[in-house]
Amino acid sequence: MSQRSSFFQDVYEVVMLIPPGRVTSYGAIGKYLGMSSSARMVGWAMNSAHTLPHVPAHRVVNRIGVLTGKFFFETPNRMQELLEAENIEVANDQIQNFTDFFWDPVKELL
């Protein structure tokens, strides 16, 4: 397994731990994995995750709650629909009251 594949798998394992109704950011996942400057790499992993049914990719957004990964879902609205089904309000592609829903793996998993 390549180092990249292993990193992607590590990202997916963290994402699978995000509880329904909560969200995290690319940077928070990178920081948890010991690579605090790897938000972009986490993003690449998430771009590949939308087809993996066991990975709730819709729960990962950018650092201010914007649905930057929405175009990697089957429709541009699907990410928002999945979040709203978990009672997370989204307006103009941004999670409202983001800090109320933010799940920090560094705090939650250590």
C-alpha positions in Angstrom: 0.0 0.0 0.0 1.4 3.4 -0.9 1.9 6.1 1.6 -0.9 8.2 -0.1 -3.3 5.3 0.1 -2.5 4.8 3.8 -3.1 8.5 4.5 -6.4 8.4 2.7 -7.5 5.4 4.7 -6.5 7.1 7.9 -8.6 10.1 6.9 -11.6 7.9 6.1 -11.3 6.2 9.5 -11.5 9.5 11.2 -14.4 10.6 9.1 -16.3 7.5 9.9 -16.1 8.5 13.6 -17.9 11.8 13.1 -21.3 11.5 14.8 -24.5 12.3 12.8 -25.4 15.9 13.3 -21.8 17.0 13.7 -19.2 18.2 11.2 -15.4 18.8 11.1 -12.9 20.5 8.8 -10.2 19.3 6.6 -7.6 21.0 8.8 -8.9 19.5 12.0 -8.5 16.0 10.5 -5.0 16.8 9.3 -4.1 18.1 12.7 -5.5 15.0 14.4 -3.4 12.8 12.1 -0.2 14.8 13.0 0.0 16.7 9.8 -1.4 20.1 10.7 -0.5 21.6 7.3 -2.2 18.9 5.3 -5.7 20.2 4.9 -5.3 20.1 1.1 -4.3 16.5 1.2 -7.3 15.7 3.4 -9.4 17.5 0.8 -7.9 15.2 -1.9 -8.8 12.2 0.1 -12.4 13.5 0.6 -12.7 14.2 -3.1 -12.2 10.4 -3.6 -14.5 9.5 -0.7 -17.9 10.5 -2.1 -18.3 7.2 -3.8 -17.5 5.2 -0.6 -20.9 4.6 1.1 -19.5 3.9 4.5 -17.6 7.3 4.6 -19.9 10.2 5.6 -18.0 12.7 3.4 -20.8 15.3 3.7 -19.6 15.9 7.3 -16.3 17.4 6.3 -16.2 21.1 5.3 -13.7 23.9 5.2 -12.5 25.8 8.3 -15.4 28.2 8.3 -18.2 25.7 7.4 -18.4 26.2 3.7 -19.4 23.1 1.6 -16.4 23.2 -0.6 -16.7 19.5 -1.5 -20.2 19.7 -2.8 -19.3 19.3 -6.5 -17.9 15.8 -5.8 -21.3 14.5 -4.8 -23.8 13.0 -7.4 -25.5 16.4 -7.5 -24.3 19.8 -6.3 -27.2 19.9 -3.7 -26.6 16.4 -2.3 -24.1 17.4 0.4 -26.5 20.1 1.7 -29.4 17.6 1.6 -27.5 15.1 3.7 -26.5 17.7 6.3 -30.0 19.0 6.5 -31.3 15.5 7.1 -29.1 15.5 10.2 -30.6 18.8 11.3 -27.7 21.0 10.3 -28.9 24.2 8.7 -27.1 25.3 5.5 -27.6 28.7 3.8 -25.6 29.9 0.8 -23.4 26.8 0.9 -22.3 27.5 4.5 -23.3 25.8 7.7 -25.1 28.1 10.0 -23.9 28.3 13.6 -20.9 26.2 12.5 -19.2 26.2 15.9 -22.3 24.6 17.4 -21.9 21.6 15.2 -18.1 21.4 15.0 -16.6 18.1 16.0 -12.8 18.4 16.8 -11.1 15.0 16.5 -8.2 16.2 18.6 -10.5 16.8 21.5 -13.1 14.1 20.9 -10.7 11.2 20.1 -7.8 11.7 22.6 
